[in-house]
């Protein structure tokens, strides 16, 4: 059960949980605390990490990356002990007492603080996470009430100044909702790490339905069905999530599919409704009615999926290919390949869009840093999809060092650093891939805390690049981070200065170098 915390660790970098506030938005003193906590975690000083992060998380509830770091340290400190086995802890009695009393009194901020402080007793337990969820959802509910009230006031406002002020308040309320829904989601996901706690996973999926995150709801319920094929409730909810997502994407957010069909039938009493036989609307109607009748129309579903695919509407296409695959009990290899292909296309499209956005931002812009983190996570996810193909190429051509490098690169992007090391060690003997392989190899050593090997590898790579091109800047920056982790501030600064002399705007190099003079 303890290794479930590994999933929690990966979630720190999950794109879906990109924090409302990043470390760059923190005041310098708080950012320093966060960085110290990160270092303490790497040194396995979990008690120090908790003592540093708990007050910061209480003070900055929207700093989700900090909350995840705190939880990771708490899990490691407790060595995975939790109420997964159903043993109540002190957190349970606190949850039923103080926390719920605070929520009932309307002081959800205090309830959130109390719930977070109680998490140390049972960081992965269902009861303690339910308390945190209740407190966070109370905050989200308060935000929703404010938003609804402000919308009404904005609609009746007459002068532009009043409207502008109300719009700013609306934005603040929306941010509050976003922040506390994310905390609530994190609490449910933590409890759902227990593979035996199907109830927690249902609660997570139900919450996604409630906040209209139908993509995530579909993933949760499909995962339950895969693991528990006999769970009919999860099957029904997966269908509901898929249908509601489709209607939302089609602009029918407030209309049920059966309601849409009923409207069409009623309108036929007065006028003839002409619908193209192979239009998405008609095919959707056929698929829906056949499914409700218990006799799925695979041909219509395939037509609809292909139609969306040919229109590059990959989100809707994926929905119906998944439906077809479920009908085939996930045994149709052609459908599985199609689904995988579409998932990669969706990821690639998202990466391209974000890359374009990143190019338009100044490198020192805090939003650029957050976007780079998001891009890293998206590329890692895409790499997971493409990893299988890279492995098969190496299996067919084990002596091809280019294929070895490509496999190592995909493993790094997927954060499989240990598995990437032997591939990159082989690839570095190829002159065409040597520098890139050394750079990635150094990163693997860094991620595995093998700092002396990382420093030597990256130093060797830097010495082989004569000019200050993009590759060398990347190598030197990584080398600087290694020295920083080793506590050698002088060598770290030397690396940053070399980059600074050639490219003032590279990442946060200017800030690092100039702050060293200020201090």
C-alpha positions in Angstrom: 0.0 0.0 0.0 2.9 2.3 0.8 4.1 2.6 -2.8 0.8 4.4 -3.6 2.7 7.5 -2.4 4.7 7.3 -5.6 1.5 8.2 -7.5 1.1 11.2 -5.2 4.7 12.3 -6.0 4.0 12.2 -9.7 0.8 14.2 -9.2 3.0 17.1 -8.1 3.8 17.6 -11.7 0.5 16.6 -13.2 -0.8 19.1 -15.7 -4.3 18.9 -14.5 -3.2 20.2 -11.1 -1.2 23.1 -12.3 -1.3 25.4 -9.3 -3.4 28.6 -9.2 -0.4 30.2 -7.6 3.1 29.0 -8.6 6.3 29.4 -6.6 7.1 32.4 -8.7 4.0 34.2 -7.4 5.1 33.8 -3.8 6.9 36.6 -1.9 10.7 36.0 -1.8 10.6 34.9 1.9 7.9 32.3 1.2 9.6 31.1 -2.0 12.8 30.6 0.0 10.9 28.5 2.5 9.4 26.4 -0.3 12.9 25.9 -1.9 14.3 24.9 1.5 11.5 22.4 1.9 12.2 20.9 -1.5 15.9 20.5 -0.5 14.9 19.0 2.8 12.7 16.4 1.0 15.5 15.4 -1.3 17.7 14.9 1.8 15.0 12.8 3.3 14.5 15.2 6.2 10.7 14.7 6.1 10.1 16.3 9.5 11.8 19.5 8.4 9.8 19.5 5.2 6.6 19.2 7.1 7.5 21.9 9.6 8.4 24.3 6.8 5.5 23.6 4.5 2.6 23.3 6.9 2.5 27.0 7.9 3.1 28.0 4.3 0.2 25.9 3.0 -2.1 27.3 5.7 -1.1 30.8 4.8 -1.2 30.2 1.0 -4.0 27.7 0.4 -4.0 28.3 -3.4 -0.3 27.2 -3.6 -1.2 23.7 -4.6 2.3 22.6 -5.5 3.2 23.3 -1.9 0.3 21.3 -0.6 1.4 18.3 -2.7 4.9 18.7 -1.4 3.7 18.7 2.1 1.6 15.7 1.6 4.4 13.7 0.0 6.6 14.5 3.1 3.8 13.5 5.5 3.3 10.2 3.7 7.1 9.4 3.7 7.3 10.5 7.3 4.5 8.2 8.3 6.0 5.4 6.2 2.7 4.9 4.5 0.7 4.2 7.6 -2.9 5.2 7.1 -6.5 4.2 7.7 -6.6 2.4 4.3 -7.3 -0.7 6.4 -10.3 1.0 8.0 -8.6 1.7 11.4 -9.9 5.0 12.7 -7.2 7.5 13.7 -7.2 10.7 15.8 -8.0 12.6 12.6 -11.4 10.9 12.4 -12.6 12.2 15.8 -11.2 15.7 15.0 -13.0 15.6 11.6 -16.4 14.8 13.2 -15.9 17.4 15.9 -13.9 20.6 15.4 -13.7 20.6 11.6 -17.4 20.0 10.9 -18.4 22.4 13.6 -16.3 25.1 11.9 -17.9 24.3 8.5 -21.4 24.4 10.1 -20.6 27.8 11.6 -19.6 29.2 8.2 -15.9 29.5 9.0 -14.7 27.3 6.2 -11.2 29.0 6.2 -10.6 27.9 9.8 -12.0 24.5 8.9 -9.6 24.2 6.0 -6.7 25.1 8.3 -7.8 22.6 10.9 -8.2 19.8 8.4 -4.8 20.4 6.9 -3.1 20.4 10.3 -4.8 17.1 11.1 -3.5 15.4 7.9 -0.2 14.6 9.5 -1.8 11.9 11.5 -3.2 10.0 8.5 -2.1 11.7 5.2 -3.5 9.0 2.9 -6.5 8.0 4.9 -10.1 8.2 3.7 -11.4 10.0 6.8 -8.8 12.7 7.0 -9.0 13.4 3.3 -12.8 13.5 3.5 -12.5 16.2 6.1 -10.1 18.2 3.9 -12.6 17.7 1.0 -15.5 19.0 3.0 -13.6 22.1 4.1 -12.4 22.8 0.6 -15.8 22.3 -0.9 -17.2 24.7 1.7 -14.8 27.3 0.3 -15.8 26.5 -3.3 -19.5 26.7 -2.3 -18.9 30.2 -0.8 -17.2 31.2 -4.0 -20.1 29.9 -6.1 -22.6 31.9 -4.0 -20.5 35.0 -4.4 -20.3 34.4 -8.1 -24.0 34.0 -8.6 -24.8 37.1 -6.6 -22.2 39.2 -8.5 -23.6 38.0 -11.8 -27.0 39.3 -10.9 -25.6 42.6 -9.8 -23.4 42.9 -13.0 -26.5 42.2 -15.1 -28.4 45.1 -13.6 -25.4 47.5 -13.3 -25.8 50.6 -15.5 -22.6 52.5 -15.5 -19.3 51.2 -16.8 -17.3 51.8 -13.6 -19.7 49.7 -11.6 -19.6 46.9 -14.2 -15.8 46.9 -14.2 -15.6 46.7 -10.4 -18.1 43.8 -10.4 -16.2 42.0 -13.2 -13.1 42.2 -11.0 -15.0 40.7 -8.1 -16.4 38.0 -10.4 -12.9 37.1 -11.4 -11.8 36.8 -7.8 -14.8 34.6 -7.0 -14.0 32.4 -10.0 -10.4 32.1 -8.8 -11.7 31.1 -5.3 -13.9 28.4 -6.8 -11.0 27.1 -9.0 -8.6 27.0 -6.0 -10.9 25.2 -3.6 -12.3 22.8 -6.2 -8.7 21.8 -6.9 -8.0 21.2 -3.2 -11.2 19.2 -2.9 -10.2 17.1 -5.9 -6.7 16.6 -4.5 -8.2 15.3 -1.3 -10.4 12.8 -3.1 -7.7 11.7 -5.4 -5.4 11.0 -2.4 -8.0 8.8 -0.7 -8.7 7.1 -4.1 -5.1 5.9 -4.2 -6.2 3.0 -2.1 -6.9 0.3 -4.8 -9.5 -1.3 -2.5 -11.5 1.9 -1.8 -13.9 1.8 -4.7 -16.2 4.1 -2.8 -13.5 6.8 -2.8 -13.1 6.5 -6.5 -16.8 6.7 -7.0 -16.9 9.9 -4.9 -14.1 11.3 -7.0 -16.0 10.6 -10.3 -19.2 12.0 -8.8 -17.4 15.2 -7.9 -16.1 15.6 -11.4 -19.6 15.2 -12.7 -20.8 17.8 -10.2 -18.3 20.4 -11.3 -18.8 19.4 -15.0 -15.3 18.1 -15.6 -16.7 15.3 -17.8 -13.3 14.3 -19.2 -12.0 13.4 -15.8 -15.2 11.8 -14.7 -15.1 9.5 -17.7 -11.5 8.5 -17.0 -12.4 7.7 -13.3 -15.4 5.6 -14.1 -13.8 3.8 -17.1 -10.9 2.9 -14.8 -13.3 1.5 -12.2 -15.0 -0.6 -14.9 -11.7 -1.9 -16.2 -10.8 -3.0 -12.7 -14.3 -4.1 -11.6 -16.2 -5.1 -14.8 -19.3 -6.0 -12.7 -19.7 -2.4 -11.3 -22.9 -1.5 -13.2 -23.2 1.9 -11.5 -19.7 2.9 -12.8 -20.7 1.7 -16.3 -23.8 3.9 -16.2 -21.9 6.9 -14.9 -19.2 6.4 -17.6 -22.0 6.6 -20.2 -23.5 9.6 -18.5 -20.1 11.4 -18.4 -19.5 10.6 -22.1 -23.0 11.8 -23.1 -22.8 15.0 -21.1 -19.3 15.7 -22.5 -20.6 15.3 -26.0 -23.6 17.5 -25.4 -21.3 20.2 -23.8 -19.0 20.1 -26.8 -22.0 20.3 -29.1 -23.4 23.4 -27.4 -26.2 21.4 -25.7 -24.9 21.9 -22.2 -28.3 22.2 -20.6 -30.2 19.7 -22.7 -30.3 15.9 -22.1 -29.9 13.8 -25.2 -33.4 12.2 -24.7 -34.7 15.8 -24.3 -33.2 16.7 -27.6 -34.8 13.7 -29.2 -38.1 14.6 -27.6 -37.9 18.2 -28.9 -37.2 16.9 -32.4 -40.2 14.6 -32.2 -42.5 17.3 -31.0 -41.3 19.7 -33.6 -42.3 17.1 -36.2 -45.9 17.6 -35.3 -45.9 21.1 -36.9 -43.1 20.9 -39.4 -40.9 18.3 -41.0 -37.4 18.1 -39.6 -34.9 17.4 -42.3 -31.7 15.8 -41.0 -28.9 14.4 -43.2 -28.7 10.7 -42.8 -25.0 10.8 -41.9 -25.0 14.1 -40.0 -23.4 14.0 -36.5 -26.8 14.8 -35.0 -28.6 12.0 -36.7 -25.9 9.5 -36.1 -25.8 10.5 -32.4 -29.5 10.0 -32.2 -29.2 6.5 -33.7 -26.3 5.5 -31.4 -28.1 6.9 -28.3 -31.4 5.2 -29.0 -29.8 1.9 -29.9 -27.7 2.0 -26.7 -30.7 2.8 -24.5 -32.6 -0.1 -26.2 -29.8 -2.5 -25.3 -28.9 -3.2 -28.9 -25.8 -1.1 -29.6 -25.5 0.0 -33.3 -21.8 -0.5 -33.9 -22.0 0.6 -37.5 -23.6 4.0 -36.7 -21.1 4.5 -33.8 -18.2 3.7 -36.2 -19.6 6.2 -38.8 -19.9 8.8 -36.2 -16.4 8.2 -34.8 -14.9 8.3 -38.3 -16.8 11.4 -39.2 -15.4 13.3 -36.2 -11.9 11.9 -36.9 -12.0 13.1 -40.5 -13.1 16.6 -39.3 -10.1 16.6 -36.9 -12.6 16.7 -34.0 -10.4 14.3 -32.0 -12.1 14.8 -28.6 -15.5 13.6 -29.9 -13.9 10.9 -32.1 -12.0 9.5 -29.1 -15.2 9.3 -27.2 -16.9 7.1 -29.7 -13.9 5.0 -30.5 -13.6 4.3 -26.8 -17.3 3.4 -26.8 -16.7 0.9 -29.6 -13.7 -0.5 -27.9 -15.7 -1.0 -24.7 -18.4 -2.9 -26.7 -15.5 -5.2 -28.0 -14.3 -5.7 -24.4 -11.1 -3.9 -25.3 -10.0 -6.8 -27.5 -10.1 -5.0 -30.9 -6.4 -4.2 -31.6 -7.3 -1.9 -34.5 -9.5 0.2 -32.3 -6.9 0.3 -29.5 -4.3 1.5 -32.0 -6.8 4.2 -33.3 -7.4 5.4 -29.7 -3.7 5.6 -29.0 -3.1 7.5 -32.2 -5.8 10.0 -31.4 -4.6 10.5 -27.8 -1.1 11.3 -29.2 -2.7 13.7 -31.8 -4.6 15.5 -29.0 -1.4 15.8 -26.9 0.6 17.0 -29.9 -2.0 19.6 -30.8 -2.0 20.9 -27.2 1.8 21.0 -27.1 1.9 22.9 -30.4 -0.6 25.5 -29.1 1.3 26.0 -25.8 4.6 26.2 -27.6 3.2 29.1 -29.8 1.9 30.8 -26.6 5.3 30.4 -24.9 7.1 32.0 -27.9 4.9 35.1 -27.5 5.9 35.5 -23.8 9.0 37.1 -22.4 11.3 34.4 -20.8 11.2 36.3 -17.5 7.4 36.3 -17.4 6.1 34.1 -14.5 3.5 32.7 -16.8 6.3 31.5 -19.1 7.8 29.4 -16.3 4.4 27.9 -15.5 3.8 27.1 -19.2 7.2 25.5 -19.5 6.3 23.2 -16.6 3.0 22.4 -18.3 4.8 21.6 -21.5 7.2 19.3 -19.8 4.3 17.3 -18.3 2.5 17.2 -21.6 5.6 15.9 -23.4 6.1 13.4 -20.7 2.6 12.1 -21.1 3.0 11.9 -24.9 6.2 10.1 -24.4 4.4 7.4 -22.5 2.3 6.8 -25.6 5.2 6.6 -27.9 7.4 4.6 -25.6 6.1 1.3 -26.8 7.0 2.0 -30.4 10.6 3.0 -29.4 11.0 -0.2 -27.5 9.9 -2.3 -30.4 12.4 -0.6 -32.7 15.2 -1.4 -30.3 14.0 -5.0 -30.0 14.2 -5.3 -33.8 17.5 -3.5 -34.2 19.4 -3.8 -30.9 22.7 -2.6 -32.3 21.4 0.7 -33.8 22.6 3.4 -31.4 20.2 6.0 -32.9 17.3 3.8 -31.8 19.0 3.4 -28.4 19.1 7.2 -28.0 15.5 7.6 -29.1 14.4 5.0 -26.6 16.5 6.7 -23.9 15.0 10.1 -24.8 11.4 8.8 -24.5 12.2 7.1 -21.2 13.5 10.5 -19.8 10.4 12.3 -21.1 8.3 9.7 -19.4 10.4 10.2 -16.1 11.7 6.6 -16.2 15.2 7.7 -15.4 16.6 4.4 -14.1 15.6 2.6 -17.3 16.9 5.4 -19.5 20.5 5.2 -18.1 21.7 2.0 -19.9 20.2 3.2 -23.2 21.9 6.6 -23.0 25.2 5.1 -21.9 25.2 3.0 -25.1 24.0 6.0 -27.2 26.8 8.2 -26.0 29.3 6.1 -28.0 27.6 7.3 -31.2 29.2 10.6 -32.4 25.8 11.7 -33.9 24.0 11.4 -30.5 26.8 11.8 -28.0 26.2 15.3 -26.7 22.5 14.9 -26.5 22.9 11.5 -24.8 25.3 13.0 -22.2 23.0 15.8 -21.5 20.1 13.5 -20.9 22.3 11.1 -18.9 23.3 13.9 -16.6 19.7 14.7 -16.1 19.0 11.1 -15.2 21.8 11.1 -12.6 20.4 14.4 -11.2 16.9 13.1 -10.9 18.2 10.0 -9.1 20.3 12.1 -6.7 23.6 10.7 -8.1 25.1 14.2 -8.0 28.7 13.3 -8.4 28.0 11.3 -11.6 25.7 14.1 -12.9 28.4 16.7 -12.4 31.1 14.6 -14.1 28.8 13.7 -17.1 27.6 17.3 -17.7 31.1 18.7 -17.3 32.4 16.3 -19.9 29.5 17.3 -22.2 30.1 21.0 -21.7 33.8 20.7 -22.5 33.0 19.1 -25.8 30.9 22.0 -27.1 33.1 24.9 -28.3 30.5 27.7 -28.8 27.6 28.8 -26.6 24.7 27.3 -28.5 21.4 26.2 -27.2 22.8 22.7 -26.3 25.6 24.1 -24.2 23.4 26.6 -22.4 21.1 23.7 -21.5 24.0 21.6 -20.3 25.5 24.4 -18.3 22.2 25.2 -16.7 21.6 21.6 -15.7 25.2 21.5 -14.3 24.6 24.6 -12.3 21.5 23.0 -10.7 23.6 19.9 -9.9 26.2 22.1 -8.1 23.4 23.9 -6.3 22.0 20.6 -5.0 25.6 19.7 -3.9 25.8 22.9 -1.9 28.6 24.4 -4.1 27.2 27.9 -4.7 30.4 29.1 -6.3 30.5 26.6 -9.1 26.7 27.0 -9.6 27.2 30.7 -10.1 30.1 30.1 -12.5 27.8 28.1 -14.8 25.1 30.7 -14.6 27.6 33.5 -15.4 28.8 31.7 -18.6 25.2 31.6 -19.8 24.5 35.2 -18.7 27.4 36.5 -20.8 25.9 35.0 -23.9 22.2 35.1 -23.3 20.7 37.5 -20.7 17.2 36.2 -21.1 17.8 32.5 -20.7 15.4 31.1 -18.1 16.1 32.6 -14.6 19.9 33.1 -15.2 19.8 36.9 -15.0 17.9 36.8 -11.7 20.4 34.3 -10.3 23.5 36.1 -11.4 22.3 39.7 -10.5 21.0 38.6 -7.1 24.4 37.2 -6.2 25.9 40.7 -6.5 23.1 42.3 -4.6 23.7 40.0 -1.7 
